[in-house]
Amino acid sequence: MGTVSELGKEPIISASALEKYGYCPLSWWLSRGKDDKDSPELVKGEKDHEAVTSDLGGIVQDESQAKIFESVVLWFAIAATLISIIGVSFTMEVGLDIGMIMGVIALIWVLAACYFLYKAETMPKGASTLRYQRIILIFALVATVIGVLSVTLLSDFFVPEVAQILQAISLAWLVGACYFLYHSLKRFELAVFKRRKHKVRHDITYVDSQKKKPKLFVSETYRLSGRPDFILLIGEEHIPVELKTGRVPRGPLFSHILQVATYCVLIEEEFGIPPSHGIIRYGQVENEIEYDKGLKDMVLKKAHEMRKVLTSGGEVHRNHNKPGKCKHCSRRSVCPEKLT
């Protein structure tokens, strides 16, 4: 297969090219540099594929924004608590009308906040529980209520203007905390819905998309490259996942195994930790492909074969006797070895 120093002078082989070669070497050769946009099946497959990766990217975006809103909730709640405590220290007697108004406003927002806290508690397992934010927000609610009641009930001191201003500011910050908590919960609900839809449980660290191409993984050691459809973080392992649209085969196809194994090689070099497996998903059917030395050697062997074909000027042939395979091949019309 060639030494590492020799490979350094060889062309880089992509995971998608390896998949095509594994499907049929002749089909791969005929498809080099060609655009398959004229194939209705491939166009539909790309649209279905992009719809899934768009949802997966949405999970990452929704969860990221939800965490930002969590932080905002934290600071708003802390501010409401501190301002309310300061208000208590400056509390003086306030007229009954003002006290009643402030009490009613406080009660309304307490009820609203309790509703949002209930929503947080009933979020499905697997979503963030917002534990620390809820605890802080509860303390903010209690402090605000105490501050408002102290303005209404205490009559031993008398500087009402300061107390009124501070309690109004405290309530405003509490309103802000509730607003951002609401948006945080909505983001998490969207992410949970998409996770359930696509049966994704673990953290997503990478998503490929036609709209916004992410980093291309490149192995200078083995002269390979590729972009997995997405990567899951399971423990300390980065697990590549390849999505396949269309019909669901009885088992994972060799060409698809070759492709996901190539991603495993790339991830091993990128992160320094070999993944225990890769995943091929046909619709809702998930297949785990164990990654070991034998599979890695298979990838390197096929890549070596492809390089030999490239240097020999196209000495390549069909590798199967399956008419059905030829029938669905995008290069059938120009293939000199097609089966009838």
C-alpha positions as CSV (number, residue, x, y, z in Angstrom):
1,M,0.0,0.0,0.0
2,G,3.0,2.3,0.1
3,T,4.9,3.9,3.0
4,V,3.8,7.2,4.6
5,S,6.6,9.1,2.9
6,E,5.5,7.7,-0.5
7,L,1.9,8.6,0.2
8,G,2.9,12.1,0.8
9,K,3.5,12.5,-2.9
10,E,0.2,10.8,-3.9
11,P,-3.1,12.5,-4.7
12,I,-5.6,12.9,-1.9
13,I,-8.6,10.5,-2.2
14,S,-11.9,11.7,-0.8
15,A,-14.3,9.5,1.2
16,S,-17.1,10.0,-1.4
17,A,-14.7,8.9,-4.2
18,L,-13.9,5.8,-2.1
19,E,-17.7,5.1,-1.8
20,K,-18.1,5.3,-5.5
21,Y,-15.1,3.1,-6.1
22,G,-16.5,0.5,-3.6
23,Y,-19.9,0.6,-5.5
24,C,-18.3,0.0,-8.9
25,P,-14.7,1.0,-10.0
26,L,-15.9,1.6,-13.5
27,S,-18.8,3.9,-12.4
28,W,-16.3,5.8,-10.3
29,W,-13.9,6.3,-13.2
30,L,-16.7,7.5,-15.5
31,S,-18.1,9.9,-12.9
32,R,-14.8,11.7,-12.3
33,G,-15.3,15.4,-12.8
34,K,-18.9,14.9,-14.0
35,D,-22.0,16.6,-12.6
36,D,-24.8,14.2,-11.6
37,K,-27.5,17.0,-11.4
38,D,-29.2,15.5,-14.4
39,S,-30.2,12.4,-12.4
40,P,-33.7,12.9,-10.8
41,E,-32.9,10.2,-8.1
42,L,-29.7,12.0,-7.1
43,V,-31.4,15.4,-7.1
44,K,-34.2,14.1,-4.8
45,G,-31.7,12.3,-2.6
46,E,-29.7,15.5,-2.2
47,K,-32.8,17.4,-1.2
48,D,-33.8,14.8,1.3
49,H,-30.3,14.7,2.7
50,E,-30.1,18.5,3.0
51,A,-33.4,18.5,4.9
52,V,-32.1,16.1,7.5
53,T,-28.7,17.9,7.9
54,S,-30.6,21.2,8.2
55,D,-32.6,19.8,11.1
56,L,-29.4,18.5,12.7
57,G,-27.8,21.9,12.3
58,G,-30.9,23.4,13.9
59,I,-30.4,21.2,16.9
60,V,-26.9,22.6,17.4
61,Q,-28.1,26.2,16.9
62,D,-31.2,25.9,19.1
63,E,-29.2,24.4,22.0
64,S,-26.5,27.0,21.6
65,Q,-28.9,29.9,21.7
66,A,-30.8,28.3,24.6
67,K,-27.6,28.2,26.6
68,I,-27.0,31.8,25.8
69,F,-30.5,32.6,27.1
70,E,-29.8,30.6,30.2
71,S,-26.8,32.8,31.0
72,V,-28.9,35.9,30.4
73,V,-31.5,34.5,32.8
74,L,-28.8,34.0,35.4
75,W,-27.6,37.6,35.3
76,F,-31.1,39.1,35.2
77,A,-32.1,37.0,38.1
78,I,-29.0,38.0,40.1
79,A,-29.6,41.6,39.3
80,A,-33.3,41.4,40.4
81,T,-32.2,39.7,43.7
82,L,-29.5,42.3,44.5
83,I,-31.7,45.3,43.6
84,S,-34.6,43.9,45.7
85,I,-32.3,43.3,48.7
86,I,-31.0,46.9,48.4
87,G,-34.6,48.0,48.2
88,V,-35.4,46.3,51.5
89,S,-32.5,48.1,53.2
90,F,-33.9,51.4,52.0
91,T,-37.5,50.5,52.7
92,M,-39.7,53.3,54.1
93,E,-43.4,53.7,54.5
94,V,-45.2,54.0,51.2
95,G,-48.8,54.9,50.6
96,L,-51.3,52.1,50.6
97,D,-52.3,52.6,46.9
98,I,-48.7,52.4,45.7
99,G,-48.1,49.3,47.9
100,M,-51.2,47.5,46.5
101,I,-50.2,48.3,42.9
102,M,-46.7,47.0,43.4
103,G,-48.0,43.9,45.1
104,V,-50.4,43.1,42.3
105,I,-47.6,43.5,39.7
106,A,-45.3,41.3,41.7
107,L,-48.0,38.7,42.0
108,I,-48.6,38.6,38.3
109,W,-45.0,38.1,37.5
110,V,-44.6,35.6,40.2
111,L,-47.4,33.5,38.7
112,A,-45.8,33.9,35.2
113,A,-42.4,32.9,36.5
114,C,-43.9,29.8,38.3
115,Y,-45.5,28.8,35.0
116,F,-42.2,28.9,33.2
117,L,-40.5,27.0,36.1
118,Y,-43.2,24.3,35.7
119,K,-42.4,24.1,32.0
120,A,-38.8,23.7,32.8
121,E,-39.5,20.9,35.2
122,T,-41.6,19.1,32.7
123,M,-39.1,19.2,29.9
124,P,-38.4,15.7,28.5
125,K,-35.4,13.8,29.8
126,G,-32.3,14.5,27.8
127,A,-32.9,18.3,27.6
128,S,-31.1,20.7,29.9
129,T,-32.9,21.0,33.3
130,L,-31.7,24.6,33.9
131,R,-31.2,23.6,37.5
132,Y,-29.0,26.4,38.6
133,Q,-31.0,29.0,36.7
134,R,-34.2,27.8,38.3
135,I,-32.7,28.0,41.8
136,I,-31.4,31.5,41.3
137,L,-34.7,32.6,39.7
138,I,-36.6,31.2,42.7
139,F,-34.4,33.2,45.0
140,A,-35.0,36.3,42.9
141,L,-38.8,35.8,43.1
142,V,-38.7,35.4,46.9
143,A,-36.4,38.4,47.3
144,T,-38.7,40.5,45.1
145,V,-41.8,39.5,46.9
146,I,-40.2,40.2,50.3
147,G,-39.1,43.6,49.0
148,V,-42.5,44.5,47.7
149,L,-44.2,43.4,50.9
150,S,-41.7,45.3,53.0
151,V,-42.5,48.5,51.0
152,T,-46.2,47.9,51.7
153,L,-46.1,46.8,55.4
154,L,-43.2,48.3,57.1
155,S,-43.8,51.8,58.6
156,D,-40.8,52.4,60.9
157,F,-38.9,54.2,58.3
158,F,-39.8,56.8,55.7
159,V,-38.0,57.5,52.4
160,P,-40.6,56.1,50.0
161,E,-39.1,57.5,46.8
162,V,-35.9,55.4,47.1
163,A,-37.9,52.2,47.9
164,Q,-40.3,52.7,45.1
165,I,-37.6,53.2,42.5
166,L,-35.6,50.2,43.6
167,Q,-38.6,47.8,43.7
168,A,-39.7,49.0,40.2
169,I,-36.2,48.3,38.9
170,S,-36.2,44.9,40.6
171,L,-39.5,44.0,39.0
172,A,-38.2,45.1,35.6
173,W,-35.2,42.8,35.9
174,L,-37.5,40.0,37.0
175,V,-39.6,40.6,33.9
176,G,-36.4,40.3,31.8
177,A,-35.4,37.1,33.5
178,C,-38.8,35.6,32.7
179,Y,-38.6,36.7,29.1
180,F,-35.3,35.1,28.5
181,L,-36.3,31.9,30.3
182,Y,-39.3,31.6,28.0
183,H,-37.1,31.9,24.9
184,S,-34.6,29.4,26.4
185,L,-37.4,26.9,27.0
186,K,-38.7,27.4,23.5
187,R,-35.3,26.7,22.0
188,F,-34.8,23.6,24.0
189,E,-38.3,22.4,23.0
190,L,-37.4,22.8,19.3
191,A,-34.1,21.0,19.8
192,V,-35.8,18.1,21.7
193,F,-38.5,17.8,18.9
194,K,-35.8,17.5,16.3
195,R,-33.8,15.1,18.4
196,R,-36.8,12.8,18.7
197,K,-37.6,13.1,15.0
198,H,-34.2,12.0,14.0
199,K,-33.5,9.8,17.1
200,V,-30.4,11.6,18.1
201,R,-29.4,11.4,21.8
202,H,-25.8,12.5,22.1
203,D,-24.1,15.8,21.6
204,I,-23.6,16.9,17.9
205,T,-20.2,18.4,17.4
206,Y,-20.2,18.7,13.6
207,V,-22.8,18.9,10.8
208,D,-22.1,19.0,7.0
209,S,-24.4,21.2,4.9
210,Q,-24.6,22.4,1.3
211,K,-25.5,25.9,2.5
212,K,-22.5,26.3,4.8
213,K,-19.6,23.9,4.3
214,P,-17.9,23.0,7.5
215,K,-14.2,22.0,7.9
216,L,-12.8,19.5,5.5
217,F,-11.0,16.7,7.4
218,V,-7.7,15.9,5.7
219,S,-5.2,13.2,6.6
220,E,-1.7,14.1,5.3
221,T,-0.5,10.8,6.6
222,Y,-2.8,8.6,4.5
223,R,-3.7,11.2,1.8
224,L,-7.5,11.0,2.5
225,S,-10.2,13.7,3.0
226,G,-13.8,13.9,3.7
227,R,-16.8,15.6,5.5
228,P,-19.0,13.2,7.6
229,D,-22.7,14.1,7.5
230,F,-22.4,14.7,11.2
231,I,-20.3,13.7,14.2
232,L,-21.6,12.6,17.6
233,L,-19.6,13.0,20.9
234,I,-20.1,9.8,22.9
235,G,-17.9,9.9,26.0
236,E,-14.5,10.9,24.6
237,E,-15.1,9.4,21.2
238,H,-16.1,11.3,18.1
239,I,-18.4,9.0,16.1
240,P,-19.0,9.8,12.4
241,V,-22.5,9.3,11.0
242,E,-23.3,8.8,7.4
243,L,-26.9,9.4,6.2
244,K,-28.3,7.5,3.2
245,T,-31.7,8.4,1.7
246,G,-33.7,6.2,-0.6
247,R,-34.4,2.5,-0.2
248,V,-33.3,0.7,3.0
249,P,-31.1,-2.3,2.2
250,R,-31.2,-5.6,4.2
251,G,-27.8,-4.6,5.6
252,P,-25.1,-1.9,5.2
253,L,-23.6,-1.9,1.7
254,F,-19.9,-2.4,1.2
255,S,-19.4,1.0,-0.4
256,H,-21.1,2.7,2.5
257,I,-19.0,0.8,5.0
258,L,-15.9,1.9,3.1
259,Q,-17.1,5.5,3.2
260,V,-17.8,5.6,7.0
261,A,-14.6,3.7,7.7
262,T,-12.7,6.5,5.8
263,Y,-14.3,9.0,8.2
264,C,-13.1,6.9,11.1
265,V,-9.5,7.1,9.7
266,L,-9.8,10.9,9.4
267,I,-11.2,11.3,12.9
268,E,-8.6,9.1,14.4
269,E,-5.9,11.4,13.0
270,E,-7.8,14.6,13.8
271,F,-8.5,13.9,17.5
272,G,-5.8,11.3,18.3
273,I,-8.4,8.8,19.6
274,P,-9.8,6.1,17.2
275,P,-13.6,5.8,17.3
276,S,-14.8,2.4,18.3
277,H,-17.3,2.5,15.4
278,G,-19.0,4.5,12.7
279,I,-22.7,4.7,12.0
280,I,-24.6,4.4,8.7
281,R,-28.3,5.5,8.8
282,Y,-30.8,4.4,6.2
283,G,-33.8,6.5,7.2
284,Q,-34.6,5.5,10.7
285,V,-32.5,2.3,10.5
286,E,-29.1,2.6,12.2
287,N,-26.1,0.3,11.6
288,E,-23.0,0.4,13.7
289,I,-19.8,-0.4,11.8
290,E,-17.0,-1.6,14.1
291,Y,-13.8,0.2,13.4
292,D,-10.6,-1.8,13.8
293,K,-7.3,-2.4,12.1
294,G,-8.8,-4.7,9.5
295,L,-11.3,-2.1,8.3
296,K,-8.6,0.6,8.3
297,D,-6.3,-1.6,6.2
298,M,-9.3,-2.1,3.8
299,V,-9.7,1.7,3.3
300,L,-5.9,2.1,2.7
301,K,-5.9,-0.8,0.3
302,K,-8.8,0.5,-1.8
303,A,-7.3,4.0,-1.8
304,H,-4.0,2.5,-3.1
305,E,-6.0,0.7,-5.9
306,M,-7.6,4.0,-6.9
307,R,-4.2,5.7,-7.1
308,K,-2.9,2.9,-9.3
309,V,-5.8,3.4,-11.6
310,L,-5.2,7.1,-11.8
311,T,-1.5,6.6,-12.7
312,S,-2.3,3.8,-15.2
313,G,-4.7,6.0,-17.2
314,G,-8.0,4.3,-16.5
315,E,-7.4,0.5,-16.5
316,V,-10.6,-0.3,-14.6
317,H,-13.5,-2.6,-15.0
318,R,-17.0,-3.4,-13.6
319,N,-16.7,-5.4,-10.3
320,H,-20.1,-7.1,-10.2
321,N,-22.7,-9.1,-12.2
322,K,-25.8,-7.5,-10.9
323,P,-28.2,-6.0,-13.6
324,G,-30.1,-4.2,-10.9
325,K,-27.0,-2.4,-9.8
326,C,-26.3,-1.3,-13.4
327,K,-29.9,-0.2,-13.9
328,H,-29.7,2.4,-11.1
329,C,-26.2,3.6,-12.0
330,S,-25.9,7.2,-13.0
331,R,-23.2,6.3,-15.6
332,R,-25.2,3.5,-17.2
333,S,-25.7,5.5,-20.5
334,V,-22.0,5.8,-21.1
335,C,-20.8,2.6,-19.5
336,P,-19.1,0.2,-22.0
337,E,-19.6,-2.8,-19.6
338,K,-23.2,-2.3,-18.6
339,L,-25.4,-5.3,-18.0
340,T,-28.7,-5.6,-19.8
